[in-house]
């Protein structure tokens, strides 16, 4: 497969040298001397690897890596720098950099790193040729798996709904890789990241000279996805004018690149996702009703993690094994208290928050067995937001004390009086919790 590599470095001479060296190896290379332009490309286009300098004007490579991880948790990134420091290297590893090269380096060193990373990625893709693994045995997840099995061999449009972090793209990938289109591209598109004025050009392409700045022909995302699947994430954020242009493709199965004289027939399956209630958006006039009918032939609603508590341990065990391998840690597992604390938490950020929490625990681990002391969780947002501020008529300090007492009592109730779990839930140390218990004369036997 012709791997696509994004190279970002504001040192233009080195940028061109790297681009040429990788193209000789048979890779397709997209080069940017501006990190913001590179990130815009990454948000909306298909790629296999990013190579970036660390010190750049306006945005560091570490900031870029962090942004990429928020969008694509598993995409490999190689960082380059002429200014090495232990702190920078540690930060790069924690953020998930696949490799870290010190300038000046031999081009062969870079080529070897690229080949190794892409080879490992290809092996993983071959091992998972039937698509990503959907983890869970709760009734909700088993029902979703049944729906996927029923619709995968069709070309029907699918709308995946659910809160942020529930795994909508993973479900879309699973549908694609179980379908007859699995050998063709799966192209994810973040609709909210495409400027309104560039929508047609990005989605359908353009012809050279069709507008100022169109110096070459451009292949659009629908063309990139030809024969495969295009995944339109955050479709609820599309402007109304662009919704009409997308509707035309879904109705007719054809599109016209900007500046072209003829239509192009599209053989692409469309899967959409949103965390918005599109029926409500239709009522508000923010979303076209006819487009909703077109994309909602089959709807898959993903439950928030708090409604599939049975799956939390399975997910946590998977992430522990995955990140132990990824970060070269020798974590054998976790205590029952660890898993119980995870199961008692509300997870407002859903699976993505759980994954990030586990990854941090694995990276920062002190022993081969994870325990409650290895994780830190903020207070559940629902618990905090539901607190009623007491009208005590007391000075501010005493009022704050009463609120703190309420939060501590709630944490102890939620953890069945387990001090270690309560301290972790509150984001404080066990010693600090003991101090506050003495201060407020709180006894778990009285709860």
One Martini backbone bead per residue (centre of mass of N, CA, C, O) as a GRO file, in nm:
protein
  447
    1UNK     BB    1   0.097   0.035   0.021
    2UNK     BB    2   0.060   0.383  -0.020
    3UNK     BB    3   0.194   0.580   0.192
    4UNK     BB    4   0.099   0.861   0.400
    5UNK     BB    5   0.296   1.161   0.453
    6UNK     BB    6   0.348   1.407   0.706
    7UNK     BB    7   0.546   1.710   0.677
    8UNK     BB    8   0.679   1.928   0.947
    9UNK     BB    9   0.874   2.231   0.869
   10UNK     BB   10   1.024   2.560   0.887
   11UNK     BB   11   1.264   2.418   0.735
   12UNK     BB   12   1.273   2.409   0.402
   13UNK     BB   13   1.520   2.247   0.317
   14UNK     BB   14   1.464   1.995   0.490
   15UNK     BB   15   1.182   1.941   0.386
   16UNK     BB   16   1.270   1.873   0.091
   17UNK     BB   17   1.464   1.642   0.157
   18UNK     BB   18   1.260   1.456   0.294
   19UNK     BB   19   1.056   1.438   0.069
   20UNK     BB   20   1.247   1.314  -0.145
   21UNK     BB   21   1.342   1.063   0.015
   22UNK     BB   22   1.049   0.939   0.049
   23UNK     BB   23   0.966   0.929  -0.252
   24UNK     BB   24   1.186   0.725  -0.338
   25UNK     BB   25   1.044   0.501  -0.141
   26UNK     BB   26   0.714   0.546  -0.228
   27UNK     BB   27   0.594   0.784  -0.093
   28UNK     BB   28   0.343   1.000   0.010
   29UNK     BB   29   0.396   1.360   0.029
   30UNK     BB   30   0.312   1.612   0.276
   31UNK     BB   31   0.416   1.952   0.289
   32UNK     BB   32   0.496   2.180   0.575
   33UNK     BB   33   0.593   2.517   0.704
   34UNK     BB   34   0.312   2.505   0.869
   35UNK     BB   35   0.145   2.384   1.142
   36UNK     BB   36  -0.146   2.480   1.079
   37UNK     BB   37  -0.170   2.359   0.796
   38UNK     BB   38  -0.107   2.071   0.881
   39UNK     BB   39  -0.348   2.038   1.078
   40UNK     BB   40  -0.574   2.089   0.874
   41UNK     BB   41  -0.508   1.842   0.706
   42UNK     BB   42  -0.529   1.622   0.929
   43UNK     BB   43  -0.839   1.670   0.998
   44UNK     BB   44  -0.937   1.586   0.671
   45UNK     BB   45  -0.717   1.364   0.605
   46UNK     BB   46  -0.545   1.103   0.479
   47UNK     BB   47  -0.313   0.911   0.690
   48UNK     BB   48  -0.012   0.737   0.843
   49UNK     BB   49   0.207   0.981   0.898
   50UNK     BB   50   0.400   1.194   1.121
   51UNK     BB   51   0.645   1.459   1.064
   52UNK     BB   52   0.802   1.666   1.324
   53UNK     BB   53   0.894   1.940   1.450
   54UNK     BB   54   0.928   2.118   1.751
   55UNK     BB   55   1.056   2.393   1.656
   56UNK     BB   56   0.802   2.638   1.599
   57UNK     BB   57   0.612   2.875   1.474
   58UNK     BB   58   0.323   2.901   1.701
   59UNK     BB   59   0.393   2.573   1.711
   60UNK     BB   60   0.462   2.296   1.858
   61UNK     BB   61   0.516   1.962   1.831
   62UNK     BB   62   0.370   1.895   2.099
   63UNK     BB   63   0.107   2.038   2.031
   64UNK     BB   64   0.051   1.880   1.777
   65UNK     BB   65   0.045   1.600   1.908
   66UNK     BB   66  -0.193   1.660   2.097
   67UNK     BB   67  -0.396   1.717   1.868
   68UNK     BB   68  -0.376   1.443   1.730
   69UNK     BB   69  -0.460   1.266   1.976
   70UNK     BB   70  -0.754   1.387   1.991
   71UNK     BB   71  -0.825   1.259   1.702
   72UNK     BB   72  -0.569   1.033   1.683
   73UNK     BB   73  -0.461   0.798   1.903
   74UNK     BB   74  -0.292   0.593   1.670
   75UNK     BB   75  -0.120   0.782   1.521
   76UNK     BB   76   0.186   0.819   1.396
   77UNK     BB   77   0.476   1.003   1.547
   78UNK     BB   78   0.753   1.202   1.447
   79UNK     BB   79   1.019   1.362   1.616
   80UNK     BB   80   1.214   1.666   1.579
   81UNK     BB   81   1.547   1.780   1.707
   82UNK     BB   82   1.815   2.018   1.816
   83UNK     BB   83   1.681   2.031   2.127
   84UNK     BB   84   1.773   1.846   2.374
   85UNK     BB   85   1.571   1.697   2.640
   86UNK     BB   86   1.443   1.517   2.888
   87UNK     BB   87   1.169   1.659   2.911
   88UNK     BB   88   1.091   1.642   2.612
   89UNK     BB   89   1.110   1.335   2.581
   90UNK     BB   90   0.901   1.261   2.797
   91UNK     BB   91   0.665   1.417   2.674
   92UNK     BB   92   0.661   1.269   2.404
   93UNK     BB   93   0.600   0.989   2.522
   94UNK     BB   94   0.339   1.063   2.677
   95UNK     BB   95   0.194   1.160   2.400
   96UNK     BB   96   0.292   0.927   2.174
   97UNK     BB   97   0.555   0.900   2.042
   98UNK     BB   98   0.721   0.685   1.816
   99UNK     BB   99   0.961   0.900   1.773
  100UNK     BB  100   1.310   1.042   1.833
  101UNK     BB  101   1.497   1.290   1.660
  102UNK     BB  102   1.827   1.404   1.617
  103UNK     BB  103   1.977   1.680   1.523
  104UNK     BB  104   2.160   1.551   1.311
  105UNK     BB  105   2.056   1.315   1.062
  106UNK     BB  106   2.027   1.040   0.893
  107UNK     BB  107   1.825   0.946   0.642
  108UNK     BB  108   1.831   0.643   0.713
  109UNK     BB  109   1.717   0.675   0.996
  110UNK     BB  110   1.443   0.776   0.903
  111UNK     BB  111   1.367   0.544   0.713
  112UNK     BB  112   1.378   0.321   0.927
  113UNK     BB  113   1.158   0.438   1.110
  114UNK     BB  114   0.930   0.444   0.903
  115UNK     BB  115   0.932   0.144   0.824
  116UNK     BB  116   0.881   0.027   1.106
  117UNK     BB  117   0.612   0.171   1.170
  118UNK     BB  118   0.451   0.085   0.911
  119UNK     BB  119   0.490  -0.219   0.945
  120UNK     BB  120   0.344  -0.243   1.218
  121UNK     BB  121   0.077  -0.125   1.117
  122UNK     BB  122   0.020  -0.339   0.901
  123UNK     BB  123   0.010  -0.580   1.090
  124UNK     BB  124  -0.228  -0.476   1.259
  125UNK     BB  125  -0.428  -0.460   1.018
  126UNK     BB  126  -0.415  -0.761   0.946
  127UNK     BB  127  -0.511  -0.862   1.230
  128UNK     BB  128  -0.766  -0.637   1.176
  129UNK     BB  129  -0.939  -0.697   0.903
  130UNK     BB  130  -1.236  -0.689   1.057
  131UNK     BB  131  -1.165  -0.470   1.243
  132UNK     BB  132  -1.236  -0.328   1.515
  133UNK     BB  133  -1.270  -0.383   1.848
  134UNK     BB  134  -1.558  -0.450   2.031
  135UNK     BB  135  -1.603  -0.370   2.367
  136UNK     BB  136  -1.836  -0.586   2.513
  137UNK     BB  137  -2.143  -0.739   2.704
  138UNK     BB  138  -2.361  -0.560   2.691
  139UNK     BB  139  -2.669  -0.519   2.565
  140UNK     BB  140  -2.604  -0.265   2.399
  141UNK     BB  141  -2.355  -0.383   2.243
  142UNK     BB  142  -2.484  -0.638   2.126
  143UNK     BB  143  -2.692  -0.483   1.957
  144UNK     BB  144  -2.489  -0.325   1.783
  145UNK     BB  145  -2.348  -0.573   1.660
  146UNK     BB  146  -2.602  -0.676   1.517
  147UNK     BB  147  -2.644  -0.433   1.335
  148UNK     BB  148  -2.375  -0.445   1.188
  149UNK     BB  149  -2.416  -0.731   1.067
  150UNK     BB  150  -2.680  -0.647   0.904
  151UNK     BB  151  -2.542  -0.378   0.734
  152UNK     BB  152  -2.255  -0.428   0.604
  153UNK     BB  153  -2.367  -0.554   0.310
  154UNK     BB  154  -2.448  -0.263   0.260
  155UNK     BB  155  -2.516   0.094   0.135
  156UNK     BB  156  -2.627   0.227   0.367
  157UNK     BB  157  -2.693   0.480   0.548
  158UNK     BB  158  -2.540   0.614   0.855
  159UNK     BB  159  -2.629   0.705   1.197
  160UNK     BB  160  -2.421   0.822   1.459
  161UNK     BB  161  -2.491   0.844   1.803
  162UNK     BB  162  -2.350   1.050   2.067
  163UNK     BB  163  -2.138   1.117   2.279
  164UNK     BB  164  -1.848   1.220   2.351
  165UNK     BB  165  -1.634   0.932   2.351
  166UNK     BB  166  -1.810   0.658   2.247
  167UNK     BB  167  -1.710   0.549   1.945
  168UNK     BB  168  -1.803   0.627   1.644
  169UNK     BB  169  -1.563   0.559   1.457
  170UNK     BB  170  -1.537   0.260   1.532
  171UNK     BB  171  -1.811   0.180   1.416
  172UNK     BB  172  -1.756   0.270   1.127
  173UNK     BB  173  -1.516   0.080   1.083
  174UNK     BB  174  -1.666  -0.184   1.133
  175UNK     BB  175  -1.857  -0.159   0.896
  176UNK     BB  176  -1.644  -0.139   0.673
  177UNK     BB  177  -1.466  -0.410   0.743
  178UNK     BB  178  -1.743  -0.592   0.696
  179UNK     BB  179  -1.744  -0.509   0.409
  180UNK     BB  180  -1.696  -0.507   0.061
  181UNK     BB  181  -1.515  -0.224   0.112
  182UNK     BB  182  -1.251  -0.299   0.282
  183UNK     BB  183  -1.026  -0.262   0.037
  184UNK     BB  184  -1.107   0.024   0.070
  185UNK     BB  185  -1.139   0.329   0.171
  186UNK     BB  186  -1.120   0.508   0.485
  187UNK     BB  187  -1.271   0.839   0.526
  188UNK     BB  188  -1.215   1.080   0.754
  189UNK     BB  189  -1.435   1.362   0.856
  190UNK     BB  190  -1.421   1.690   0.990
  191UNK     BB  191  -1.667   1.913   0.952
  192UNK     BB  192  -1.583   2.143   1.165
  193UNK     BB  193  -1.288   2.194   1.004
  194UNK     BB  194  -1.442   2.309   0.756
  195UNK     BB  195  -1.464   2.564   0.574
  196UNK     BB  196  -1.726   2.689   0.410
  197UNK     BB  197  -1.563   2.787   0.141
  198UNK     BB  198  -1.412   2.476   0.118
  199UNK     BB  199  -1.606   2.237   0.087
  200UNK     BB  200  -1.616   2.165  -0.215
  201UNK     BB  201  -1.311   2.127  -0.258
  202UNK     BB  202  -1.267   1.906  -0.038
  203UNK     BB  203  -1.495   1.700  -0.128
  204UNK     BB  204  -1.482   1.739  -0.477
  205UNK     BB  205  -1.289   1.935  -0.578
  206UNK     BB  206  -1.065   2.082  -0.839
  207UNK     BB  207  -0.976   2.298  -1.092
  208UNK     BB  208  -0.760   2.452  -1.260
  209UNK     BB  209  -0.848   2.797  -1.225
  210UNK     BB  210  -1.133   2.818  -1.064
  211UNK     BB  211  -0.953   2.982  -0.855
  212UNK     BB  212  -0.787   3.150  -0.639
  213UNK     BB  213  -0.514   2.915  -0.591
  214UNK     BB  214  -0.575   2.708  -0.833
  215UNK     BB  215  -0.284   2.553  -0.955
  216UNK     BB  216  -0.429   2.272  -0.928
  217UNK     BB  217  -0.550   1.986  -0.923
  218UNK     BB  218  -0.812   1.841  -0.706
  219UNK     BB  219  -0.875   1.586  -0.489
  220UNK     BB  220  -1.131   1.474  -0.329
  221UNK     BB  221  -1.272   1.290  -0.073
  222UNK     BB  222  -1.461   1.122  -0.251
  223UNK     BB  223  -1.234   1.018  -0.433
  224UNK     BB  224  -1.064   0.884  -0.208
  225UNK     BB  225  -1.330   0.693  -0.133
  226UNK     BB  226  -1.347   0.522  -0.368
  227UNK     BB  227  -1.522   0.220  -0.296
  228UNK     BB  228  -1.585   0.315  -0.006
  229UNK     BB  229  -1.566   0.518   0.293
  230UNK     BB  230  -1.735   0.797   0.435
  231UNK     BB  231  -1.671   0.990   0.738
  232UNK     BB  232  -1.906   1.216   0.890
  233UNK     BB  233  -1.814   1.412   1.128
  234UNK     BB  234  -2.000   1.645   1.271
  235UNK     BB  235  -2.263   1.710   1.086
  236UNK     BB  236  -2.414   1.926   1.273
  237UNK     BB  237  -2.191   2.164   1.177
  238UNK     BB  238  -2.310   2.221   0.916
  239UNK     BB  239  -2.386   2.426   0.690
  240UNK     BB  240  -2.663   2.478   0.505
  241UNK     BB  241  -2.523   2.513   0.227
  242UNK     BB  242  -2.364   2.234   0.256
  243UNK     BB  243  -2.603   2.046   0.293
  244UNK     BB  244  -2.707   2.078   0.001
  245UNK     BB  245  -2.452   1.955  -0.138
  246UNK     BB  246  -2.471   1.678   0.000
  247UNK     BB  247  -2.757   1.598  -0.084
  248UNK     BB  248  -2.699   1.569  -0.388
  249UNK     BB  249  -2.522   1.318  -0.363
  250UNK     BB  250  -2.732   1.132  -0.218
  251UNK     BB  251  -2.949   1.147  -0.444
  252UNK     BB  252  -2.759   1.105  -0.725
  253UNK     BB  253  -2.448   1.002  -0.700
  254UNK     BB  254  -2.325   1.294  -0.763
  255UNK     BB  255  -2.050   1.518  -0.870
  256UNK     BB  256  -1.884   1.853  -0.885
  257UNK     BB  257  -1.617   1.993  -0.946
  258UNK     BB  258  -1.461   2.275  -0.928
  259UNK     BB  259  -1.475   2.379  -1.270
  260UNK     BB  260  -1.633   2.161  -1.390
  261UNK     BB  261  -1.838   2.017  -1.657
  262UNK     BB  262  -1.882   1.742  -1.504
  263UNK     BB  263  -1.992   1.455  -1.374
  264UNK     BB  264  -1.948   1.232  -1.090
  265UNK     BB  265  -1.951   0.912  -1.004
  266UNK     BB  266  -2.049   0.761  -0.694
  267UNK     BB  267  -1.873   0.497  -0.485
  268UNK     BB  268  -2.002   0.570  -0.173
  269UNK     BB  269  -2.015   0.532   0.158
  270UNK     BB  270  -2.225   0.684   0.411
  271UNK     BB  271  -2.111   0.801   0.732
  272UNK     BB  272  -2.251   0.939   1.024
  273UNK     BB  273  -2.193   1.191   1.292
  274UNK     BB  274  -2.324   1.283   1.629
  275UNK     BB  275  -2.395   1.486   1.939
  276UNK     BB  276  -2.662   1.568   1.823
  277UNK     BB  277  -3.000   1.666   1.794
  278UNK     BB  278  -3.135   1.673   1.484
  279UNK     BB  279  -3.434   1.720   1.537
  280UNK     BB  280  -3.386   1.982   1.694
  281UNK     BB  281  -3.227   2.126   1.466
  282UNK     BB  282  -3.465   2.134   1.273
  283UNK     BB  283  -3.654   2.310   1.451
  284UNK     BB  284  -3.427   2.549   1.457
  285UNK     BB  285  -3.295   2.559   1.150
  286UNK     BB  286  -2.995   2.394   1.137
  287UNK     BB  287  -3.140   2.145   0.981
  288UNK     BB  288  -3.211   1.940   0.730
  289UNK     BB  289  -3.469   1.724   0.683
  290UNK     BB  290  -3.386   1.580   0.414
  291UNK     BB  291  -3.102   1.500   0.517
  292UNK     BB  292  -3.187   1.330   0.758
  293UNK     BB  293  -3.331   1.112   0.590
  294UNK     BB  294  -3.075   1.025   0.425
  295UNK     BB  295  -2.876   0.952   0.683
  296UNK     BB  296  -3.131   0.788   0.849
  297UNK     BB  297  -3.172   0.483   0.773
  298UNK     BB  298  -2.955   0.413   1.000
  299UNK     BB  299  -2.949   0.393   1.357
  300UNK     BB  300  -2.682   0.450   1.602
  301UNK     BB  301  -2.688   0.435   1.953
  302UNK     BB  302  -2.464   0.547   2.189
  303UNK     BB  303  -2.381   0.482   2.495
  304UNK     BB  304  -2.286   0.582   2.775
  305UNK     BB  305  -2.070   0.461   3.007
  306UNK     BB  306  -2.270   0.488   3.257
  307UNK     BB  307  -2.472   0.265   3.091
  308UNK     BB  308  -2.200   0.047   3.082
  309UNK     BB  309  -2.056  -0.074   3.346
  310UNK     BB  310  -1.980  -0.372   3.266
  311UNK     BB  311  -1.746  -0.261   3.052
  312UNK     BB  312  -1.517  -0.119   3.210
  313UNK     BB  313  -1.324  -0.350   3.275
  314UNK     BB  314  -1.271  -0.447   2.987
  315UNK     BB  315  -1.157  -0.178   2.886
  316UNK     BB  316  -0.930  -0.148   3.095
  317UNK     BB  317  -0.778  -0.409   3.023
  318UNK     BB  318  -0.720  -0.333   2.735
  319UNK     BB  319  -0.561  -0.065   2.791
  320UNK     BB  320  -0.341  -0.186   2.964
  321UNK     BB  321  -0.224  -0.373   2.746
  322UNK     BB  322  -0.178  -0.166   2.522
  323UNK     BB  323   0.003   0.049   2.687
  324UNK     BB  324   0.217  -0.144   2.783
  325UNK     BB  325   0.321  -0.205   2.499
  326UNK     BB  326   0.362   0.086   2.386
  327UNK     BB  327   0.543   0.178   2.668
  328UNK     BB  328   0.714  -0.053   2.792
  329UNK     BB  329   0.543  -0.208   3.003
  330UNK     BB  330   0.486  -0.432   3.312
  331UNK     BB  331   0.171  -0.480   3.326
  332UNK     BB  332  -0.047  -0.725   3.480
  333UNK     BB  333  -0.258  -0.524   3.631
  334UNK     BB  334  -0.528  -0.501   3.877
  335UNK     BB  335  -0.715  -0.419   4.122
  336UNK     BB  336  -1.030  -0.431   4.244
  337UNK     BB  337  -1.033  -0.138   4.343
  338UNK     BB  338  -0.967  -0.011   4.075
  339UNK     BB  339  -1.221  -0.113   3.920
  340UNK     BB  340  -1.431  -0.002   4.119
  341UNK     BB  341  -1.366   0.295   4.082
  342UNK     BB  342  -1.429   0.306   3.783
  343UNK     BB  343  -1.732   0.206   3.816
  344UNK     BB  344  -1.813   0.465   4.012
  345UNK     BB  345  -1.772   0.644   3.779
  346UNK     BB  346  -1.917   0.873   3.541
  347UNK     BB  347  -1.779   0.960   3.270
  348UNK     BB  348  -1.811   1.235   3.086
  349UNK     BB  349  -1.582   1.135   2.857
  350UNK     BB  350  -1.585   0.846   2.847
  351UNK     BB  351  -1.377   0.642   2.680
  352UNK     BB  352  -1.160   0.858   2.638
  353UNK     BB  353  -1.116   0.912   2.941
  354UNK     BB  354  -1.043   0.626   3.022
  355UNK     BB  355  -0.799   0.594   2.837
  356UNK     BB  356  -0.633   0.833   2.949
  357UNK     BB  357  -0.622   0.729   3.241
  358UNK     BB  358  -0.476   0.461   3.180
  359UNK     BB  359  -0.228   0.570   3.037
  360UNK     BB  360  -0.121   0.733   3.275
  361UNK     BB  361  -0.098   0.497   3.474
  362UNK     BB  362   0.107   0.336   3.308
  363UNK     BB  363   0.332   0.550   3.285
  364UNK     BB  364   0.325   0.611   3.623
  365UNK     BB  365   0.400   0.356   3.735
  366UNK     BB  366   0.522   0.164   4.034
  367UNK     BB  367   0.397  -0.109   3.954
  368UNK     BB  368   0.263  -0.410   3.817
  369UNK     BB  369   0.015  -0.307   3.991
  370UNK     BB  370  -0.267  -0.146   3.983
  371UNK     BB  371  -0.397   0.128   4.172
  372UNK     BB  372  -0.569   0.387   4.312
  373UNK     BB  373  -0.297   0.562   4.328
  374UNK     BB  374  -0.272   0.572   3.992
  375UNK     BB  375  -0.533   0.753   4.008
  376UNK     BB  376  -0.712   1.048   3.877
  377UNK     BB  377  -1.024   1.201   3.973
  378UNK     BB  378  -1.266   1.388   3.923
  379UNK     BB  379  -1.542   1.501   4.004
  380UNK     BB  380  -1.847   1.450   3.942
  381UNK     BB  381  -2.039   1.658   3.763
  382UNK     BB  382  -2.319   1.581   3.873
  383UNK     BB  383  -2.252   1.619   4.170
  384UNK     BB  384  -2.161   1.914   4.159
  385UNK     BB  385  -2.411   2.040   4.002
  386UNK     BB  386  -2.622   1.931   4.240
  387UNK     BB  387  -2.537   2.125   4.432
  388UNK     BB  388  -2.645   2.307   4.717
  389UNK     BB  389  -2.616   2.616   4.819
  390UNK     BB  390  -2.595   2.725   5.123
  391UNK     BB  391  -2.810   2.930   5.330
  392UNK     BB  392  -2.640   3.038   5.615
  393UNK     BB  393  -2.519   3.334   5.684
  394UNK     BB  394  -2.224   3.290   5.658
  395UNK     BB  395  -1.925   3.308   5.612
  396UNK     BB  396  -1.739   3.205   5.352
  397UNK     BB  397  -1.555   2.994   5.492
  398UNK     BB  398  -1.794   2.831   5.622
  399UNK     BB  399  -1.941   2.767   5.361
  400UNK     BB  400  -1.712   2.609   5.225
  401UNK     BB  401  -1.697   2.390   5.442
  402UNK     BB  402  -1.983   2.275   5.391
  403UNK     BB  403  -1.934   2.194   5.100
  404UNK     BB  404  -1.694   2.005   5.153
  405UNK     BB  405  -1.846   1.810   5.334
  406UNK     BB  406  -2.050   1.717   5.119
  407UNK     BB  407  -1.845   1.600   4.917
  408UNK     BB  408  -1.712   1.394   5.106
  409UNK     BB  409  -1.964   1.238   5.181
  410UNK     BB  410  -2.031   1.151   4.888
  411UNK     BB  411  -1.768   0.996   4.834
  412UNK     BB  412  -1.810   0.786   5.063
  413UNK     BB  413  -2.075   0.674   4.959
  414UNK     BB  414  -1.971   0.590   4.666
  415UNK     BB  415  -1.727   0.404   4.826
  416UNK     BB  416  -1.820   0.267   5.091
  417UNK     BB  417  -1.591   0.404   5.288
  418UNK     BB  418  -1.337   0.429   5.102
  419UNK     BB  419  -1.065   0.623   5.141
  420UNK     BB  420  -0.890   0.579   4.887
  421UNK     BB  421  -1.116   0.620   4.679
  422UNK     BB  422  -1.210   0.898   4.774
  423UNK     BB  423  -0.943   1.046   4.727
  424UNK     BB  424  -0.927   0.988   4.423
  425UNK     BB  425  -1.201   1.115   4.347
  426UNK     BB  426  -1.106   1.405   4.474
  427UNK     BB  427  -0.787   1.456   4.418
  428UNK     BB  428  -0.646   1.343   4.683
  429UNK     BB  429  -0.490   1.255   4.950
  430UNK     BB  430  -0.508   1.053   5.218
  431UNK     BB  431  -0.394   1.259   5.420
  432UNK     BB  432  -0.587   1.490   5.346
  433UNK     BB  433  -0.845   1.340   5.416
  434UNK     BB  434  -0.784   1.287   5.714
  435UNK     BB  435  -0.775   1.583   5.793
  436UNK     BB  436  -1.072   1.651   5.708
  437UNK     BB  437  -1.210   1.446   5.893
  438UNK     BB  438  -1.111   1.578   6.153
  439UNK     BB  439  -1.210   1.865   6.104
  440UNK     BB  440  -1.531   1.756   6.051
  441UNK     BB  441  -1.604   1.497   6.203
  442UNK     BB  442  -1.585   1.239   6.009
  443UNK     BB  443  -1.776   0.928   6.001
  444UNK     BB  444  -1.850   0.644   5.829
  445UNK     BB  445  -2.057   0.527   6.041
  446UNK     BB  446  -2.255   0.793   6.000
  447UNK     BB  447  -2.355   0.753   5.689
   0.00000   0.00000   0.00000
